[in-house]
Amino acid sequence: MSRQGFTRTVAIDWSGAKGSRHKGIAIAEAREGNPPRLVREGHVWSRQAVLDWLVGEAAREPTLFGFDFSFAPPFAERGAYLPGEHGVPGEAKAFWAYVDALSDDEDLGAASFLERAHRRHFYFGAADGRKADYMHFRQCEQRFNAGGGGKAATVYDAIGAAQVAKASFAGMRLLHRAAAHVPVWPFDPAEPGRSAIVEIYGRAFIRRAGLSGRKLRDLDSLNQALAAFDVPAMAASRWLSDHETDALVTAAGMLRALDDPAAFDPPGLTPHVARTEGWTFGVT
């Protein structure tokens, strides 16, 4: 067994784009003592294919799977995910089912949820008023921002290249279906010897590697980041995309984050936060 009962860590760089095949999805795994590697290198994934692969792999060996999207909207700040709406659940697992039921996009997409079902809660541009009125954050995001880690995004901001809204709500549809097979921490406890799914923030691991603000577009930069996590260097035979390098570094960073005995018990993670908002793995 590796750290805390896991034999490997897997990082999934996710996408909420419309369509059924997504060049923005990349999957990488890391094992102790080996360079990280891409899973199905060069493959163009669908979101459904990621779900099917994950369920099969989770049963094969105890793996920590990390997804780079927000697992729930903020709740603690305003006491609701979508204030003023009736019939919206007040806990994350039920909310995932709610998102899934109201989304009719192909391949687990969720643009319809943002654009039609609950349009008024999301910022798409100046016509929606002041962007600041949509800037609500979860407890883990507030802790991350206050600690100088950078500036985490909010799921209510649905415009621009840095927005995480569409990816996150598409991810919630996946979590709704995956949770029947694999525990999703912290909504479920992480159990030794069993696979688990966690939320990750890939750019945070790149910052921890000392490469803040940089996109890793060459092998030397990638291996510099891996060395910061005491992970063996890679010998890539081709150019790697930003999505692939982000996944590779994050998988390595997740492996090293398991050195922290408090990895699954961070300060600020109360039972209520665990049920409603969740937490980003590695934010302490």
C-alpha positions as CSV (number, residue, x, y, z in Angstrom):
1,M,0.0,0.0,0.0
2,S,1.0,3.6,-0.6
3,R,0.2,6.5,1.7
4,Q,-3.0,6.3,3.7
5,G,-4.0,3.1,2.0
6,F,-3.9,4.2,-1.6
7,T,-1.7,2.5,-4.2
8,R,-1.8,5.4,-6.6
9,T,-3.2,8.9,-7.2
10,V,-5.1,9.9,-10.4
11,A,-5.7,13.5,-11.5
12,I,-8.4,14.3,-14.1
13,D,-8.2,17.7,-15.8
14,W,-11.9,18.1,-16.6
15,S,-14.1,19.9,-19.1
16,G,-17.6,21.3,-19.2
17,A,-17.6,22.0,-22.9
18,K,-20.6,21.2,-25.1
19,G,-20.3,18.1,-27.3
20,S,-19.4,14.5,-26.7
21,R,-15.6,14.5,-27.1
22,H,-13.3,16.9,-25.2
23,K,-9.7,17.6,-25.9
24,G,-9.7,19.5,-22.5
25,I,-9.9,16.2,-20.6
26,A,-6.6,14.6,-19.6
27,I,-6.0,11.8,-17.0
28,A,-2.7,11.1,-15.3
29,E,-1.6,8.6,-12.6
30,A,1.2,8.7,-10.1
31,R,2.7,5.8,-8.1
32,E,5.5,6.0,-5.5
33,G,9.0,5.7,-7.1
34,N,7.8,6.1,-10.7
35,P,7.4,9.0,-13.1
36,P,3.7,9.9,-13.5
37,R,2.1,8.7,-16.7
38,L,-0.9,9.7,-18.9
39,V,-3.8,7.3,-19.1
40,R,-4.7,6.4,-22.7
41,E,-2.2,9.0,-23.9
42,G,-3.6,10.9,-26.9
43,H,-7.1,9.7,-26.4
44,V,-9.9,12.2,-26.8
45,W,-12.2,11.4,-23.8
46,S,-16.0,11.8,-23.4
47,R,-17.2,12.5,-19.9
48,Q,-19.2,9.3,-19.9
49,A,-16.0,7.3,-20.8
50,V,-14.2,8.9,-17.9
51,L,-17.1,7.8,-15.6
52,D,-17.0,4.2,-17.0
53,W,-13.2,4.0,-16.7
54,L,-13.2,5.3,-13.2
55,V,-15.8,2.9,-11.9
56,G,-13.8,0.0,-13.3
57,E,-10.5,1.2,-12.1
58,A,-11.8,2.0,-8.6
59,A,-12.8,-1.6,-8.1
60,R,-9.4,-2.9,-9.3
61,E,-7.1,-1.2,-6.7
62,P,-7.4,1.5,-4.0
63,T,-7.0,4.7,-5.9
64,L,-7.4,8.4,-5.0
65,F,-9.1,10.1,-7.9
66,G,-9.0,13.8,-8.1
67,F,-11.3,16.0,-10.3
68,D,-10.4,19.6,-11.1
69,F,-13.9,21.2,-10.6
70,S,-16.0,22.5,-7.7
71,F,-18.1,19.7,-6.2
72,A,-20.8,22.0,-4.9
73,P,-21.8,25.6,-4.9
74,P,-21.4,27.8,-1.8
75,F,-23.9,27.1,0.9
76,A,-22.7,28.4,4.3
77,E,-22.4,32.1,3.2
78,R,-26.2,32.4,2.2
79,G,-27.8,29.3,3.6
80,A,-28.8,28.0,0.2
81,Y,-27.3,27.0,-3.2
82,L,-29.8,29.1,-5.2
83,P,-31.4,31.5,-2.8
84,G,-35.0,32.3,-3.4
85,E,-35.7,29.1,-5.3
86,H,-38.2,26.5,-4.1
87,G,-37.5,22.7,-4.2
88,V,-33.7,23.0,-4.4
89,P,-32.0,20.5,-2.0
90,G,-29.9,21.7,0.9
91,E,-27.2,19.0,0.8
92,A,-24.7,18.2,-1.9
93,K,-25.6,14.7,-2.8
94,A,-29.3,15.5,-3.3
95,F,-28.2,18.7,-5.2
96,W,-26.2,16.5,-7.6
97,A,-29.3,14.5,-8.4
98,Y,-31.2,17.8,-8.9
99,V,-28.7,19.1,-11.4
100,D,-28.7,15.7,-13.2
101,A,-32.5,15.7,-13.5
102,L,-32.7,19.3,-14.8
103,S,-29.8,19.0,-17.4
104,D,-30.6,17.6,-20.9
105,D,-27.2,18.1,-22.5
106,E,-25.4,15.3,-24.2
107,D,-22.5,13.5,-22.5
108,L,-23.3,14.6,-18.9
109,G,-23.1,18.3,-19.9
110,A,-24.9,20.9,-17.8
111,A,-25.0,24.1,-19.8
112,S,-28.8,23.8,-19.8
113,F,-28.9,24.0,-16.0
114,L,-27.1,27.3,-16.1
115,E,-28.6,28.8,-19.2
116,R,-32.2,27.8,-18.7
117,A,-33.2,26.1,-15.5
118,H,-31.6,28.7,-13.1
119,R,-30.4,31.4,-15.4
120,R,-30.7,34.3,-13.0
121,H,-28.1,32.9,-10.6
122,F,-25.3,32.9,-13.0
123,Y,-23.2,35.7,-14.5
124,F,-22.8,35.6,-18.3
125,G,-21.9,39.2,-18.9
126,A,-22.6,42.9,-18.3
127,A,-26.3,42.5,-19.1
128,D,-26.6,40.6,-15.8
129,G,-25.5,43.5,-13.7
130,R,-22.5,43.8,-11.4
131,K,-20.2,40.8,-11.5
132,A,-19.4,41.4,-7.9
133,D,-23.0,40.5,-6.9
134,Y,-22.3,36.9,-8.1
135,M,-19.0,36.5,-6.3
136,H,-19.9,34.0,-3.5
137,F,-17.4,31.4,-2.2
138,R,-17.3,28.2,-0.3
139,Q,-15.5,27.9,3.1
140,C,-12.6,26.1,1.5
141,E,-12.3,28.7,-1.2
142,Q,-12.3,31.5,1.3
143,R,-9.6,29.7,3.3
144,F,-7.5,29.2,0.1
145,N,-7.8,32.8,-1.0
146,A,-7.1,34.2,2.5
147,G,-4.0,32.0,2.7
148,G,-2.3,33.5,-0.3
149,G,-2.8,30.5,-2.5
150,G,-4.2,32.6,-5.3
151,K,-7.8,33.4,-6.2
152,A,-10.2,30.5,-6.5
153,A,-13.1,31.0,-8.9
154,T,-16.8,30.8,-8.0
155,V,-19.3,28.5,-9.8
156,Y,-21.7,31.4,-10.3
157,D,-19.3,33.1,-12.8
158,A,-20.1,31.5,-16.2
159,I,-18.1,33.8,-18.5
160,G,-14.5,33.9,-19.7
161,A,-11.7,31.4,-20.0
162,A,-11.1,31.1,-16.2
163,Q,-14.8,30.2,-15.4
164,V,-15.4,26.9,-13.7
165,A,-19.2,26.9,-13.8
166,K,-20.0,24.6,-16.7
167,A,-17.3,22.2,-15.8
168,S,-18.4,22.0,-12.2
169,F,-22.1,21.4,-12.9
170,A,-21.2,18.8,-15.5
171,G,-19.0,17.3,-12.9
172,M,-21.9,17.2,-10.4
173,R,-23.8,15.0,-12.9
174,L,-20.8,12.6,-12.9
175,L,-20.6,12.6,-9.1
176,H,-24.3,11.7,-8.8
177,R,-23.6,8.6,-10.9
178,A,-20.2,7.7,-9.5
179,A,-21.2,8.0,-5.8
180,A,-23.1,4.7,-6.0
181,H,-19.8,3.0,-6.7
182,V,-17.0,5.1,-5.2
183,P,-17.0,7.2,-2.0
184,V,-16.8,11.0,-2.7
185,W,-14.9,12.7,0.1
186,P,-15.8,14.6,2.3
187,F,-19.5,13.8,1.6
188,D,-18.5,10.2,2.3
189,P,-15.6,9.2,4.6
190,A,-12.4,8.0,3.1
191,E,-11.9,4.4,4.1
192,P,-8.5,2.7,4.2
193,G,-8.0,0.2,1.4
194,R,-10.9,1.6,-0.7
195,S,-10.8,4.0,-3.6
196,A,-12.2,7.6,-3.2
197,I,-12.9,10.6,-5.2
198,V,-11.7,14.1,-4.1
199,E,-11.9,17.6,-5.5
200,I,-8.6,19.1,-6.6
201,Y,-7.3,22.5,-7.8
202,G,-4.5,21.8,-10.3
203,R,-3.0,25.2,-10.3
204,A,-2.5,25.1,-6.6
205,F,-0.1,22.1,-7.0
206,I,1.8,24.0,-9.7
207,R,2.2,26.9,-7.3
208,R,3.4,24.6,-4.6
209,A,6.0,23.4,-7.1
210,G,7.3,26.9,-7.3
211,L,6.0,27.6,-10.8
212,S,3.2,30.1,-9.9
213,G,1.5,31.7,-12.9
214,R,3.2,29.5,-15.4
215,K,1.8,27.2,-18.0
216,L,4.1,24.1,-18.4
217,R,4.8,23.9,-22.1
218,D,8.1,22.1,-22.1
219,L,9.6,19.0,-20.6
220,D,12.2,20.9,-18.5
221,S,9.4,22.9,-16.7
222,L,7.4,19.8,-16.2
223,N,10.3,17.9,-14.6
224,Q,11.1,20.9,-12.5
225,A,7.6,20.7,-11.0
226,L,7.9,16.9,-10.5
227,A,11.2,17.3,-8.7
228,A,9.6,19.7,-6.2
229,F,7.4,16.7,-5.2
230,D,10.3,14.3,-5.2
231,V,8.8,12.4,-8.1
232,P,11.1,10.9,-10.9
233,A,11.4,12.9,-14.1
234,M,9.5,12.0,-17.3
235,A,11.0,11.4,-20.7
236,A,8.3,12.6,-23.0
237,S,8.5,11.7,-26.6
238,R,6.1,14.4,-27.9
239,W,4.8,17.8,-27.1
240,L,2.3,17.8,-24.2
241,S,-0.7,20.1,-23.9
242,D,-1.4,22.3,-20.8
243,H,-4.2,19.9,-19.9
244,E,-1.8,16.9,-19.9
245,T,1.0,18.7,-17.9
246,D,-1.6,20.0,-15.4
247,A,-2.8,16.4,-14.8
248,L,0.7,15.0,-14.5
249,V,1.8,17.6,-12.0
250,T,-1.4,17.3,-10.0
251,A,-1.2,13.5,-9.8
252,A,2.3,13.9,-8.4
253,G,1.2,16.6,-6.0
254,M,-1.7,14.5,-4.7
255,L,0.7,11.7,-4.0
256,R,2.9,14.0,-1.9
257,A,-0.1,15.6,-0.2
258,L,-0.9,12.2,1.3
259,D,2.2,12.6,3.5
260,D,0.1,15.0,5.6
261,P,-1.7,13.1,8.4
262,A,-4.4,15.7,8.3
263,A,-5.0,15.4,4.5
264,F,-8.6,14.1,5.2
265,D,-9.1,16.2,8.3
266,P,-8.3,19.9,7.4
267,P,-9.1,22.8,9.8
268,G,-12.5,24.3,8.9
269,L,-14.1,21.1,7.6
270,T,-17.1,20.8,9.9
271,P,-19.8,18.1,9.5
272,H,-22.1,20.7,8.0
273,V,-19.5,22.0,5.5
274,A,-18.8,18.4,4.6
275,R,-22.4,17.7,3.8
276,T,-23.2,20.9,1.9
277,E,-20.0,22.4,0.3
278,G,-17.3,19.8,0.5
279,W,-13.6,20.7,0.5
280,T,-10.7,20.8,-1.9
281,F,-8.1,18.1,-1.2
282,G,-4.8,19.7,-0.1
283,V,-6.3,23.0,1.2
284,T,-5.3,23.1,4.9
